[in-house]
Amino acid sequence: MLKDTISKMEFIVKEANSVDDNKKKELLGLIGDLKKEIGEVSPIHQENAQSLANFAKASTHEATKINKDPELLQISLNGLSVAVKRFEASHPELVSIVNSICTSLSNSGL
């Protein structure tokens, strides 16, 4: 289920008409990094990892919509921020990747 969620994120970015090719390349690279890093999360943390992936997918969806709703984007990014805090001590690289995705989505003018 976790891999499916991240694959859906990739699909959303690839199909987004509101995202230029350079931004797509950047986001797809970050999503690839996320896929690798989240795969290293221990089984006891899988539930939290799934929450993180779901908020990342929601944030990606909201940021790439043609008719964006800034409030929904902010809510999804806030949820992602809360979800990633559970991994600060155990998976700092995962936190770094998620922060990069958040920054890219929120500051890209999408």
BELSULZI-V603940 format. One record per residue. RES is the residue in one small letter. BURIAL is + if it has 24 or more other C-alpha atoms within 12 Angstrom, else -. Layout:
res = [RES/RES]
burial = [BURIAL/BURIAL]
This chain:
res = [m/l/k/d/t/i/s/k/m/e/f/i/v/k/e/a/n/s/v/d/d/n/k/k/k/e/l/l/g/l/i/g/d/l/k/k/e/i/g/e/v/s/p/i/h/q/e/n/a/q/s/l/a/n/f/a/k/a/s/t/h/e/a/t/k/i/n/k/d/p/e/l/l/q/i/s/l/n/g/l/s/v/a/v/k/r/f/e/a/s/h/p/e/l/v/s/i/v/n/s/i/c/t/s/l/s/n/s/g/l]
burial = [-/+/-/-/+/+/-/+/+/+/-/+/+/+/-/+/-/+/+/-/-/-/+/+/-/+/+/+/-/+/+/+/+/+/+/-/+/+/-/-/+/-/-/-/-/-/-/-/+/+/+/+/+/+/+/+/+/+/+/+/+/+/+/+/+/-/-/-/-/-/-/-/+/+/-/+/+/+/+/+/+/-/+/+/-/+/+/-/-/-/-/-/-/+/+/-/+/+/+/+/+/+/+/+/+/+/-/-/-/+]
